[in-house]
């Protein structure tokens, strides 16, 4: 893991600040959001191997628990927070969109830093991404149909183009040209981060004026949403019998959404205002995830340094 990747949250804050100050320049790049997101999904596909799918089939319990929590807990939390805080209809749309999306690729970076189960993290991201092609539009229709028109079929087709197609192309390329892909594989995590940072910057620039008007309220909603996902993912997975390391992984995966996809869908099917929760989520979840990763990683380091009691007893 390079120093550049470890400083992901810092870069997110810096890019956001620059985009806010130079909003007129970055806003002209709005048309880049969808291609950039597709590239992120393509890079994810390049990292997929048959081993990932074998892991899923060999031990499906953590995957099933993680995916269920992803698509049950997060949209419910989003809807509840939007209702309690009395967010506007468009901001509520944005919250539901973020809550209904799969786990983001940044969760894999955070899982690595937290010394969680990286293989499980990757498997969860892949599975939730594929399930999300159908689950995301259905959940949006379920939670939003009474207040706003939702083009479920159009959203499903759009997600298939934004997610399923580039991931599949990347996976096929990794299978049939693995020697070529292996040459650039070390650079793929950094490339993903750069692409995500550009998406964040464009989103912030598009919402620069609205941030001043509703920034604090929607920021509170986003923070509570993310923290609820992290806490709920850990607690509920532990109650389901998973070990601490697996639960750390699921907490990260559930709490860190593919908010870039939520933004793209908001801009395509709703409004710029509906993209604001996704913009803030993109920044905040990397900060909270990195703080949590640092804490959990230090805990594991401390435990690794503690001598085994049995060995102490024997030696004594």
TIPANU-972590 format. One record per residue: x, y, z of N, C-alpha, C, O in turn; residue in three letters. Coordinates in steps of 0.05 Angstrom, whole numbers. Layout:
<sites>
> n.u; n.v; n.w; ca.u; ca.v; ca.w; c.u; c.v; c.w; o.u; o.v; o.w; code
> X; Y; Z; X; Y; Z; X; Y; Z; X; Y; Z; ALA
...
</sites>
This chain:
<sites>
> n.u; n.v; n.w; ca.u; ca.v; ca.w; c.u; c.v; c.w; o.u; o.v; o.w; code
> 17; -24; 0; 0; 0; 0; 18; 25; 0; 33; 29; 19; UNK
> 16; 42; -20; 33; 65; -22; 25; 87; -4; 2; 87; 6; UNK
> 43; 106; 2; 36; 129; 19; 14; 145; 7; -3; 155; 21; UNK
> 13; 147; -20; -8; 162; -34; -35; 150; -27; -54; 164; -21; UNK
> -37; 123; -28; -63; 110; -22; -71; 113; 7; -95; 117; 13; UNK
> -51; 113; 25; -57; 115; 54; -69; 143; 60; -85; 146; 79; UNK
> -61; 163; 45; -70; 190; 49; -95; 197; 34; -101; 221; 29; UNK
> -110; 177; 26; -135; 180; 11; -154; 202; 23; -163; 219; 9; UNK
> -160; 200; 49; -178; 220; 61; -168; 249; 58; -183; 267; 53; UNK
> -141; 252; 62; -129; 279; 59; -133; 289; 30; -140; 312; 27; UNK
> -128; 272; 11; -132; 280; -17; -161; 287; -23; -167; 306; -38; UNK
> -180; 272; -10; -208; 278; -14; -215; 306; -4; -230; 321; -17; UNK
> -204; 313; 19; -209; 340; 30; -197; 361; 13; -209; 382; 8; UNK
> -172; 357; 4; -158; 377; -12; -172; 381; -39; -176; 403; -48; UNK
> -179; 359; -52; -193; 361; -78; -220; 375; -74; -228; 391; -92; UNK
> -233; 369; -53; -259; 382; -48; -256; 412; -44; -272; 428; -54; UNK
> -235; 420; -28; -230; 448; -23; -223; 463; -49; -233; 485; -54; UNK
> -206; 451; -65; -199; 463; -91; -223; 465; -109; -227; 485; -122; UNK
> -239; 444; -110; -263; 444; -127; -283; 465; -118; -297; 477; -134; UNK
> -285; 469; -92; -304; 489; -81; -294; 517; -89; -310; 534; -95; UNK
> -268; 521; -87; -257; 548; -94; -258; 553; -124; -261; 576; -133; UNK
> -254; 532; -140; -254; 535; -169; -278; 521; -181; -276; 506; -201; UNK
> -301; 526; -169; -326; 511; -177; -332; 515; -207; -341; 496; -220; UNK
> -329; 539; -217; -336; 544; -245; -320; 527; -265; -329; 519; -286; UNK
> -295; 522; -257; -277; 505; -275; -285; 476; -273; -289; 463; -294; UNK
> -288; 466; -249; -294; 437; -246; -322; 430; -255; -327; 408; -264; UNK
> -340; 449; -252; -368; 444; -260; -371; 438; -290; -389; 425; -298; UNK
> -352; 448; -306; -353; 443; -335; -347; 414; -341; -351; 405; -364; UNK
> -337; 399; -321; -330; 371; -325; -352; 352; -318; -348; 328; -314; UNK
> -377; 363; -314; -399; 346; -306; -403; 321; -323; -410; 300; -313; UNK
> -399; 324; -349; -402; 302; -368; -381; 280; -364; -384; 258; -375; UNK
> -361; 285; -347; -341; 264; -342; -349; 245; -320; -336; 224; -318; UNK
> -369; 251; -305; -376; 234; -281; -382; 205; -290; -370; 187; -278; UNK
> -399; 202; -309; -406; 175; -317; -382; 159; -329; -378; 137; -321; UNK
> -367; 171; -348; -343; 157; -357; -323; 150; -335; -311; 128; -335; UNK
> -319; 168; -316; -300; 163; -295; -310; 141; -277; -294; 123; -269; UNK
> -336; 140; -271; -347; 119; -255; -345; 92; -269; -339; 72; -257; UNK
> -350; 92; -295; -347; 68; -311; -318; 57; -310; -313; 33; -309; UNK
> -299; 76; -310; -271; 68; -309; -265; 55; -282; -249; 36; -280; UNK
> -276; 67; -260; -272; 55; -234; -283; 26; -233; -270; 8; -223; UNK
> -306; 22; -245; -318; -5; -246; -301; -24; -264; -298; -47; -258; UNK
> -290; -13; -285; -272; -28; -303; -247; -37; -288; -239; -60; -290; UNK
> -236; -19; -272; -212; -26; -256; -219; -48; -235; -203; -65; -230; UNK
> -243; -46; -224; -252; -67; -205; -252; -94; -220; -243; -114; -209; UNK
> -263; -94; -244; -264; -118; -260; -236; -130; -265; -233; -154; -266; UNK
> -216; -112; -269; -189; -121; -275; -177; -136; -251; -158; -152; -254; UNK
> -188; -131; -227; -178; -144; -203; -193; -170; -196; -186; -184; -177; UNK
> -213; -177; -212; -229; -201; -207; -216; -225; -219; -206; -225; -241; UNK
> -215; -247; -203; -205; -272; -212; -225; -294; -204; -244; -289; -189; UNK
> -220; -318; -215; -238; -340; -208; -237; -347; -178; -256; -357; -167; UNK
> -214; -340; -165; -211; -345; -136; -232; -330; -120; -241; -339; -100; UNK
> -238; -305; -130; -258; -289; -115; -285; -303; -114; -298; -304; -94; UNK
> -293; -315; -137; -318; -329; -138; -317; -356; -123; -338; -365; -112; UNK
> -294; -368; -123; -291; -393; -107; -293; -388; -77; -304; -404; -63; UNK
> -283; -365; -68; -285; -357; -40; -314; -354; -32; -323; -362; -11; UNK
> -330; -342; -50; -358; -337; -45; -373; -364; -42; -389; -367; -24; UNK
> -367; -382; -60; -381; -408; -59; -372; -425; -36; -387; -441; -25; UNK
> -346; -423; -28; -335; -439; -7; -345; -431; 21; -350; -448; 38; UNK
> -349; -405; 25; -358; -395; 51; -378; -372; 47; -371; -349; 50; UNK
> -403; -379; 40; -422; -358; 32; -435; -343; 56; -446; -322; 52; UNK
> -433; -354; 80; -447; -341; 103; -439; -312; 107; -457; -295; 109; UNK
> -413; -305; 109; -407; -276; 113; -416; -259; 89; -424; -236; 93; UNK
> -415; -270; 65; -424; -255; 41; -454; -250; 43; -462; -227; 38; UNK
> -469; -270; 49; -498; -267; 51; -506; -247; 73; -523; -229; 68; UNK
> -493; -249; 96; -499; -230; 118; -491; -202; 110; -507; -183; 114; UNK
> -468; -198; 98; -459; -172; 89; -477; -159; 69; -483; -135; 71; UNK
> -485; -175; 49; -502; -164; 27; -530; -157; 38; -541; -137; 30; UNK
> -541; -174; 55; -567; -168; 67; -566; -143; 83; -584; -126; 82; UNK
> -545; -140; 100; -543; -115; 115; -539; -91; 97; -550; -69; 103; UNK
> -524; -95; 76; -520; -73; 57; -546; -62; 46; -550; -37; 45; UNK
> -563; -79; 37; -587; -71; 23; -612; -69; 40; -633; -59; 31; UNK
> -610; -78; 65; -633; -74; 84; -628; -51; 103; -646; -34; 107; UNK
> -604; -51; 115; -598; -30; 135; -594; -2; 124; -606; 17; 134; UNK
> -578; 0; 103; -571; 27; 93; -594; 43; 81; -597; 66; 88; UNK
> -611; 31; 64; -634; 47; 55; -654; 54; 77; -666; 75; 76; UNK
> -657; 35; 96; -676; 40; 118; -665; 63; 135; -680; 81; 143; UNK
> -639; 63; 141; -627; 85; 156; -630; 112; 141; -637; 132; 153; UNK
> -625; 111; 115; -628; 136; 98; -656; 147; 99; -660; 171; 103; UNK
> -676; 129; 96; -704; 138; 97; -711; 149; 125; -725; 169; 127; UNK
> -702; 136; 145; -709; 144; 173; -696; 171; 179; -709; 188; 191; UNK
> -671; 175; 172; -657; 200; 177; -670; 223; 162; -673; 245; 172; UNK
> -677; 218; 136; -689; 239; 120; -716; 247; 132; -723; 271; 131; UNK
> -731; 228; 143; -756; 234; 155; -753; 249; 182; -767; 269; 186; UNK
> -734; 240; 198; -730; 253; 224; -720; 282; 221; -729; 300; 235; UNK
> -701; 286; 202; -689; 312; 198; -706; 330; 179; -699; 353; 174; UNK
> -728; 318; 168; -746; 332; 150; -731; 345; 127; -733; 369; 121; UNK
> -716; 328; 113; -701; 337; 89; -720; 342; 67; -742; 331; 66; UNK
> -712; 359; 48; -728; 365; 25; -731; 340; 8; -715; 321; 10; UNK
> -751; 339; -10; -755; 315; -27; -730; 307; -43; -724; 284; -45; UNK
> -716; 327; -54; -693; 321; -71; -669; 311; -54; -655; 293; -63; UNK
> -666; 322; -30; -645; 312; -13; -651; 284; -2; -634; 268; 1; UNK
> -677; 279; 2; -686; 252; 10; -680; 232; -12; -671; 210; -7; UNK
> -685; 240; -37; -678; 223; -60; -648; 216; -59; -641; 193; -63; UNK
> -631; 237; -54; -603; 232; -54; -594; 213; -32; -577; 196; -36; UNK
> -607; 216; -8; -601; 198; 14; -608; 169; 8; -593; 151; 13; UNK
> -632; 166; -4; -642; 139; -11; -624; 126; -32; -617; 103; -31; UNK
> -616; 142; -52; -598; 132; -73; -572; 122; -62; -563; 100; -68; UNK
> -560; 138; -44; -535; 129; -32; -539; 104; -15; -523; 85; -16; UNK
> -561; 104; 0; -566; 80; 17; -572; 55; 2; -569; 33; 12; UNK
> -582; 58; -23; -590; 35; -39; -568; 25; -57; -571; 4; -71; UNK
> -545; 38; -57; -523; 30; -74; -506; 8; -61; -508; 4; -36; UNK
> -490; -5; -76; -472; -26; -66; -449; -13; -51; -446; 11; -50; UNK
> -432; -30; -39; -408; -20; -26; -389; -8; -46; -387; -18; -69; UNK
> -374; 12; -38; -355; 25; -56; -328; 12; -57; -321; -3; -38; UNK
> -313; 17; -78; -286; 5; -81; -267; 16; -59; -247; 3; -53; UNK
> -272; 40; -49; -255; 51; -28; -256; 33; -3; -237; 34; 13; UNK
> -277; 18; 1; -278; 0; 24; -256; -21; 24; -247; -29; 45; UNK
> -247; -29; 0; -225; -48; -1; -199; -36; 9; -183; -49; 22; UNK
> -194; -10; 2; -171; 4; 12; -172; 6; 43; -152; 1; 56; UNK
> -195; 14; 53; -198; 17; 82; -196; -9; 97; -184; -11; 118; UNK
> -206; -31; 85; -204; -57; 97; -175; -66; 99; -167; -78; 119; UNK
> -160; -60; 79; -131; -66; 79; -117; -51; 102; -102; -62; 117; UNK
> -123; -25; 104; -111; -8; 125; -119; -18; 153; -103; -16; 172; UNK
> -144; -28; 156; -154; -37; 182; -144; -65; 189; -150; -75; 210; UNK
> -130; -77; 171; -121; -105; 174; -145; -124; 178; -144; -143; 193; UNK
> -167; -117; 163; -190; -134; 163; -187; -156; 143; -164; -161; 133; UNK
> -208; -170; 136; -207; -193; 117; -210; -181; 89; -232; -178; 79; UNK
> -187; -176; 76; -187; -163; 50; -201; -180; 29; -216; -169; 12; UNK
> -197; -206; 30; -210; -224; 10; -240; -223; 13; -255; -222; -7; UNK
> -250; -222; 38; -278; -219; 43; -289; -193; 33; -310; -191; 22; UNK
> -273; -172; 38; -281; -145; 29; -284; -144; -1; -304; -133; -11; UNK
> -265; -155; -16; -267; -155; -45; -291; -171; -54; -306; -163; -72; UNK
> -295; -195; -42; -318; -212; -49; -344; -198; -44; -363; -200; -59; UNK
> -346; -183; -21; -370; -168; -15; -375; -146; -34; -398; -142; -43; UNK
> -354; -132; -42; -357; -110; -61; -368; -121; -88; -386; -109; -100; UNK
> -356; -143; -96; -364; -155; -122; -393; -164; -121; -409; -158; -139; UNK
> -399; -179; -100; -426; -190; -97; -447; -168; -95; -468; -169; -109; UNK
> -443; -148; -78; -462; -127; -74; -465; -110; -100; -486; -100; -106; UNK
> -443; -107; -114; -444; -92; -140; -462; -107; -160; -478; -94; -173; UNK
> -459; -133; -162; -475; -148; -181; -504; -149; -172; -523; -146; -188; UNK
> -509; -154; -146; -536; -154; -135; -549; -127; -138; -573; -124; -143; UNK
> -533; -106; -135; -543; -78; -136; -555; -70; -163; -571; -52; -164; UNK
> -547; -84; -184; -558; -78; -210; -588; -80; -210; -602; -64; -223; UNK
> -598; -99; -195; -627; -103; -192; -638; -90; -166; -659; -78; -166; UNK
> -623; -93; -145; -632; -84; -118; -635; -54; -117; -654; -44; -105; UNK
> -616; -39; -128; -616; -9; -125; -642; 3; -137; -655; 18; -123; UNK
> -649; -3; -162; -673; 9; -172; -699; 0; -158; -717; 16; -154; UNK
> -699; -25; -149; -722; -35; -134; -725; -21; -107; -747; -14; -99; UNK
> -703; -17; -93; -704; -3; -67; -712; 26; -70; -727; 37; -54; UNK
> -702; 39; -91; -709; 67; -96; -739; 69; -102; -753; 87; -92; UNK
> -749; 50; -117; -778; 50; -123; -794; 45; -98; -815; 58; -94; UNK
> -785; 27; -80; -799; 21; -55; -800; 45; -37; -821; 51; -25; UNK
> -778; 59; -34; -777; 81; -14; -786; 108; -25; -793; 126; -10; UNK
> -785; 111; -52; -791; 138; -63; -816; 139; -79; -825; 161; -86; UNK
> -828; 117; -86; -851; 117; -105; -875; 133; -95; -890; 144; -112; UNK
> -878; 136; -69; -901; 151; -58; -897; 181; -59; -916; 197; -57; UNK
> -872; 190; -63; -866; 219; -62; -856; 230; -89; -858; 253; -94; UNK
> -843; 212; -105; -832; 222; -130; -831; 199; -150; -828; 175; -143; UNK
> -834; 205; -176; -834; 185; -197; -806; 173; -200; -786; 187; -201; UNK
> -805; 147; -201; -779; 133; -203; -780; 115; -228; -797; 98; -231; UNK
> -762; 120; -247; -759; 104; -271; -742; 79; -265; -719; 79; -271; UNK
> -755; 59; -253; -740; 35; -244; -727; 21; -266; -703; 13; -264; UNK
> -741; 17; -289; -729; 3; -312; -706; 19; -323; -685; 7; -330; UNK
> -710; 45; -326; -688; 61; -337; -664; 61; -319; -641; 61; -328; UNK
> -669; 62; -292; -647; 61; -273; -632; 34; -275; -608; 33; -274; UNK
> -647; 12; -278; -635; -14; -280; -617; -16; -304; -595; -26; -303; UNK
> -627; -6; -327; -611; -7; -351; -586; 11; -349; -565; 4; -359; UNK
> -590; 34; -336; -567; 52; -332; -546; 40; -314; -522; 42; -320; UNK
> -554; 26; -293; -535; 13; -275; -520; -10; -289; -497; -14; -285; UNK
> -535; -24; -306; -523; -45; -322; -501; -34; -339; -479; -46; -343; UNK
> -505; -11; -351; -485; 2; -368; -462; 13; -352; -439; 12; -360; UNK
> -469; 25; -329; -448; 38; -312; -432; 18; -296; -408; 23; -291; UNK
> -444; -4; -289; -430; -23; -270; -425; -50; -283; -402; -58; -286; UNK
> -447; -63; -291; -444; -91; -300; -426; -94; -325; -409; -112; -326; UNK
> -430; -76; -344; -415; -78; -369; -385; -73; -365; -369; -90; -373; UNK
> -377; -51; -352; -348; -47; -348; -335; -67; -330; -312; -75; -335; UNK
> -349; -76; -309; -338; -97; -291; -334; -123; -307; -313; -136; -304; UNK
> -353; -130; -324; -351; -155; -340; -328; -153; -360; -313; -172; -363; UNK
> -325; -130; -372; -303; -126; -392; -276; -128; -378; -257; -141; -388; UNK
> -274; -116; -354; -249; -117; -339; -242; -145; -330; -219; -154; -332; UNK
> -263; -160; -321; -258; -188; -312; -250; -206; -335; -232; -222; -332; UNK
> -262; -202; -359; -255; -218; -382; -226; -211; -391; -211; -229; -399; UNK
> -219; -186; -390; -192; -178; -398; -172; -190; -379; -150; -198; -387; UNK
> -179; -190; -353; -161; -202; -333; -157; -231; -337; -136; -242; -331; UNK
> -178; -245; -347; -177; -274; -352; -161; -280; -377; -144; -298; -377; UNK
> -166; -266; -398; -154; -273; -424; -127; -259; -429; -112; -267; -446; UNK
> -121; -238; -414; -96; -223; -418; -83; -218; -391; -74; -195; -386; UNK
> -82; -238; -374; -73; -234; -346; -44; -225; -345; -37; -210; -327; UNK
> -27; -234; -363; 1; -227; -363; 4; -197; -367; 20; -183; -355; UNK
> -12; -186; -386; -12; -157; -391; -23; -142; -367; -11; -121; -359; UNK
> -45; -151; -356; -57; -138; -333; -39; -138; -309; -37; -119; -294; UNK
> -24; -160; -305; -6; -162; -282; 16; -141; -283; 26; -132; -262; UNK
> 23; -131; -307; 44; -111; -309; 34; -84; -297; 50; -68; -287; UNK
> 8; -79; -299; -2; -53; -290; -17; -56; -263; -27; -36; -252; UNK
> -20; -80; -253; -37; -85; -229; -28; -69; -205; -45; -59; -191; UNK
> -2; -66; -200; 6; -50; -176; -4; -21; -177; -7; -8; -156; UNK
> -9; -11; -201; -18; 17; -204; -48; 20; -202; -58; 42; -200; UNK
> -63; -2; -203; -92; -1; -204; -105; 12; -179; -124; 28; -182; UNK
> -96; 6; -154; -109; 19; -131; -106; 49; -132; -124; 64; -126; UNK
> -82; 59; -139; -77; 88; -141; -94; 100; -163; -104; 122; -160; UNK
> -97; 86; -185; -113; 96; -207; -142; 98; -199; -155; 118; -205; UNK
> -152; 79; -184; -180; 80; -174; -184; 104; -156; -204; 118; -158; UNK
> -164; 110; -139; -166; 132; -120; -166; 159; -136; -182; 177; -129; UNK
> -149; 161; -156; -149; 186; -172; -176; 190; -186; -186; 213; -186; UNK
> -187; 169; -197; -213; 171; -210; -235; 179; -191; -252; 196; -197; UNK
> -235; 167; -167; -255; 174; -146; -251; 203; -137; -271; 217; -133; UNK
> -226; 213; -134; -221; 240; -127; -232; 260; -147; -243; 281; -140; UNK
> -229; 253; -172; -239; 271; -194; -269; 272; -193; -281; 293; -196; UNK
> -282; 249; -188; -311; 248; -186; -320; 266; -162; -339; 281; -165; UNK
> -307; 263; -139; -314; 279; -116; -311; 309; -122; -329; 325; -115; UNK
> -289; 316; -135; -285; 345; -141; -307; 356; -159; -316; 378; -154; UNK
> -315; 341; -179; -335; 351; -197; -362; 353; -183; -377; 373; -187; UNK
> -368; 334; -166; -394; 334; -151; -394; 359; -132; -415; 372; -130; UNK
> -372; 363; -118; -371; 386; -99; -375; 412; -114; -389; 430; -105; UNK
> -362; 415; -138; -364; 439; -153; -393; 444; -162; -403; 467; -163; UNK
> -407; 423; -170; -435; 426; -179; -453; 434; -156; -475; 446; -161; UNK
> -445; 428; -131; -462; 434; -108; -451; 456; -91; -459; 459; -68; UNK
> -432; 472; -101; -418; 492; -85; -437; 512; -72; -434; 519; -49; UNK
> -457; 521; -88; -476; 541; -77; -495; 528; -56; -502; 541; -36; UNK
> -504; 504; -61; -522; 490; -43; -509; 482; -17; -523; 480; 4; UNK
> -483; 478; -17; -469; 471; 7; -471; 492; 29; -473; 486; 52; UNK
> -471; 517; 20; -475; 539; 39; -503; 541; 50; -506; 551; 72; UNK
> -523; 532; 35; -550; 535; 43; -559; 512; 61; -572; 517; 82; UNK
> -553; 488; 53; -563; 464; 69; -540; 447; 78; -544; 424; 86; UNK
> -516; 457; 77; -492; 441; 83; -492; 427; 110; -487; 403; 111; UNK
> -498; 442; 131; -496; 430; 158; -517; 409; 163; -511; 388; 175; UNK
> -541; 413; 154; -563; 394; 158; -558; 368; 143; -560; 346; 154; UNK
> -551; 371; 118; -546; 346; 102; -520; 333; 110; -518; 308; 108; UNK
> -501; 348; 120; -476; 337; 130; -481; 320; 154; -470; 298; 157; UNK
> -499; 330; 172; -507; 314; 196; -520; 288; 187; -514; 267; 199; UNK
> -538; 290; 168; -552; 266; 158; -532; 246; 147; -534; 222; 152; UNK
> -513; 255; 131; -493; 237; 119; -475; 224; 140; -470; 200; 139; UNK
> -467; 240; 160; -450; 229; 181; -464; 208; 197; -453; 186; 202; UNK
> -489; 214; 204; -505; 194; 220; -510; 169; 203; -510; 147; 214; UNK
> -515; 173; 177; -520; 150; 159; -496; 132; 158; -498; 107; 161; UNK
> -472; 144; 154; -448; 129; 153; -441; 115; 179; -434; 91; 179; UNK
> -443; 130; 201; -437; 118; 227; -457; 96; 235; -449; 76; 247; UNK
> -482; 100; 227; -502; 79; 232; -496; 54; 216; -500; 32; 226; UNK
> -486; 57; 192; -478; 34; 176; -454; 19; 187; -454; -6; 188; UNK
> -434; 34; 196; -411; 22; 208; -418; 7; 234; -410; -16; 238; UNK
> -433; 21; 252; -440; 8; 277; -459; -15; 273; -456; -36; 286; UNK
> -479; -11; 256; -498; -32; 251; -486; -56; 238; -492; -79; 244; UNK
> -468; -51; 218; -455; -73; 204; -438; -90; 223; -439; -115; 221; UNK
> -424; -77; 242; -407; -92; 261; -425; -107; 281; -421; -131; 285; UNK
> -443; -93; 293; -459; -105; 315; -477; -128; 305; -477; -149; 317; UNK
> -491; -123; 283; -509; -144; 273; -494; -168; 262; -504; -191; 265; UNK
> -471; -164; 250; -456; -187; 240; -444; -203; 263; -442; -228; 261; UNK
> -437; -190; 285; -427; -204; 308; -450; -221; 320; -446; -244; 329; UNK
> -474; -209; 321; -497; -224; 331; -504; -248; 314; -516; -267; 323; UNK
> -496; -247; 289; -501; -269; 270; -479; -291; 272; -480; -311; 258; UNK
> -460; -287; 290; -440; -307; 296; -413; -304; 281; -397; -323; 282; UNK
> -409; -282; 267; -383; -278; 253; -362; -269; 273; -368; -257; 293; UNK
> -337; -275; 266; -315; -267; 284; -309; -237; 281; -320; -224; 263; UNK
> -292; -227; 298; -286; -198; 299; -275; -188; 273; -284; -167; 263; UNK
> -256; -203; 261; -244; -194; 236; -264; -193; 213; -264; -174; 197; UNK
> -281; -212; 212; -302; -212; 191; -322; -189; 196; -331; -176; 177; UNK
> -328; -184; 221; -347; -163; 228; -335; -135; 222; -349; -117; 214; UNK
> -309; -132; 227; -296; -107; 219; -299; -102; 189; -305; -80; 180; UNK
> -295; -123; 174; -297; -121; 145; -325; -114; 136; -329; -96; 119; UNK
> -345; -127; 147; -373; -122; 140; -381; -94; 148; -396; -80; 134; UNK
> -371; -85; 172; -377; -57; 180; -367; -37; 160; -381; -18; 153; UNK
> -343; -41; 151; -331; -23; 131; -346; -24; 105; -352; -4; 92; UNK
> -353; -48; 96; -367; -52; 71; -395; -40; 71; -403; -28; 52; UNK
> -409; -44; 93; -436; -34; 96; -436; -3; 98; -453; 11; 86; UNK
> -417; 7; 114; -417; 36; 119; -406; 53; 97; -411; 77; 96; UNK
> -391; 41; 78; -378; 56; 56; -392; 48; 30; -389; 27; 19; UNK
> -408; 67; 20; -425; 62; -3; -411; 71; -29; -392; 86; -29; UNK
> -421; 60; -51; -412; 70; -78; -428; 96; -84; -445; 97; -101; UNK
> -420; 117; -69; -435; 142; -71; -431; 155; -99; -448; 171; -107; UNK
> -409; 148; -112; -406; 159; -140; -428; 150; -158; -437; 165; -175; UNK
> -437; 124; -155; -459; 114; -170; -485; 129; -163; -501; 136; -180; UNK
> -488; 134; -137; -512; 149; -128; -513; 176; -140; -534; 186; -147; UNK
> -490; 189; -142; -489; 216; -155; -496; 214; -184; -511; 231; -194; UNK
> -484; 195; -198; -489; 192; -227; -519; 188; -232; -530; 199; -251; UNK
> -531; 171; -216; -560; 165; -219; -577; 190; -212; -597; 195; -225; UNK
> -568; 205; -192; -583; 229; -184; -583; 249; -206; -603; 261; -212; UNK
> -559; 253; -219; -557; 272; -241; -573; 263; -265; -584; 280; -280; UNK
> -573; 237; -270; -587; 227; -294; -617; 226; -291; -631; 231; -310; UNK
> -627; 219; -267; -656; 214; -264; -670; 235; -246; -694; 237; -247; UNK
> -655; 251; -231; -668; 270; -213; -657; 299; -216; -665; 313; -234; UNK
> -638; 307; -199; -629; 335; -200; -601; 337; -188; -591; 319; -176; UNK
> -589; 361; -192; -563; 366; -180; -564; 366; -150; -546; 357; -136; UNK
> -587; 376; -139; -591; 376; -110; -591; 348; -99; -580; 343; -77; UNK
> -603; 329; -113; -604; 301; -105; -576; 289; -104; -572; 268; -92; UNK
> -557; 301; -118; -530; 290; -118; -514; 299; -94; -492; 289; -89; UNK
> -524; 319; -79; -509; 330; -57; -503; 310; -35; -480; 309; -25; UNK
> -522; 294; -26; -515; 274; -5; -493; 255; -14; -475; 248; 2; UNK
> -493; 247; -39; -472; 229; -49; -445; 243; -49; -425; 231; -43; UNK
> -445; 269; -55; -420; 285; -55; -408; 285; -27; -384; 280; -24; UNK
> -424; 292; -8; -415; 293; 20; -407; 266; 31; -387; 263; 45; UNK
> -423; 245; 23; -417; 218; 32; -389; 209; 21; -374; 196; 35; UNK
> -384; 217; -4; -358; 209; -16; -334; 219; 0; -314; 206; 3; UNK
> -337; 243; 11; -316; 255; 27; -315; 243; 55; -294; 234; 64; UNK
> -339; 244; 68; -339; 236; 96; -333; 207; 101; -318; 200; 120; UNK
> -343; 188; 84; -339; 160; 91; -309; 152; 88; -301; 132; 101; UNK
> -294; 166; 72; -265; 161; 71; -251; 170; 96; -232; 158; 105; UNK
> -261; 192; 108; -249; 203; 132; -255; 184; 156; -237; 176; 170; UNK
> -281; 178; 159; -289; 161; 182; -277; 133; 179; -268; 121; 198; UNK
> -277; 123; 154; -266; 96; 149; -236; 95; 156; -227; 75; 167; UNK
> -221; 116; 149; -192; 117; 155; -187; 119; 185; -169; 106; 195; UNK
> -203; 135; 199; -200; 137; 228; -205; 110; 241; -190; 101; 258; UNK
> -227; 97; 233; -234; 70; 243; -212; 50; 237; -205; 33; 253; UNK
> -202; 51; 212; -181; 32; 204; -156; 36; 221; -143; 16; 228; UNK
> -149; 61; 227; -126; 66; 243; -129; 55; 271; -111; 43; 283; UNK
> -154; 58; 282; -159; 48; 309; -159; 17; 310; -146; 6; 327; UNK
> -172; 5; 291; -173; -25; 291; -146; -36; 285; -138; -57; 296; UNK
> -131; -23; 267; -104; -33; 261; -86; -32; 285; -70; -50; 290; UNK
> -87; -9; 300; -71; -7; 324; -78; -27; 345; -61; -37; 360; UNK
> -105; -34; 347; -114; -54; 365; -101; -81; 358; -91; -96; 376; UNK
> -101; -88; 333; -90; -114; 324; -60; -114; 329; -49; -135; 336; UNK
> -46; -91; 324; -18; -90; 330; -12; -95; 359; 8; -108; 366; UNK
> -28; -83; 376; -25; -86; 405; -29; -115; 414; -14; -125; 430; UNK
> -49; -128; 403; -55; -156; 410; -32; -174; 400; -25; -194; 413; UNK
> -21; -167; 377; 1; -183; 366; 26; -182; 384; 42; -201; 384; UNK
> 29; -160; 399; 53; -157; 416; 49; -169; 443; 69; -173; 458; UNK
> 24; -176; 451; 19; -188; 477; 26; -217; 477; 15; -232; 460; UNK
> 44; -227; 495; 51; -255; 495; 26; -272; 503; 9; -264; 517; UNK
> 26; -296; 492; 4; -315; 498; 6; -323; 528; 27; -329; 538; UNK
> -17; -322; 542; -18; -328; 570; -8; -357; 576; 5; -362; 596; UNK
> -15; -375; 557; -7; -403; 561; 23; -405; 561; 35; -420; 577; UNK
> 36; -390; 542; 65; -391; 541; 78; -379; 566; 98; -389; 576; UNK
> 65; -357; 577; 75; -345; 601; 73; -365; 624; 92; -367; 641; UNK
> 51; -379; 626; 47; -398; 647; 68; -421; 647; 79; -429; 667; UNK
> 72; -431; 622; 91; -453; 618; 119; -443; 625; 134; -457; 639; UNK
> 126; -419; 615; 153; -409; 620; 158; -403; 649; 180; -403; 659; UNK
> 134; -395; 663; 137; -388; 691; 139; -413; 708; 141; -411; 733; UNK
</sites>
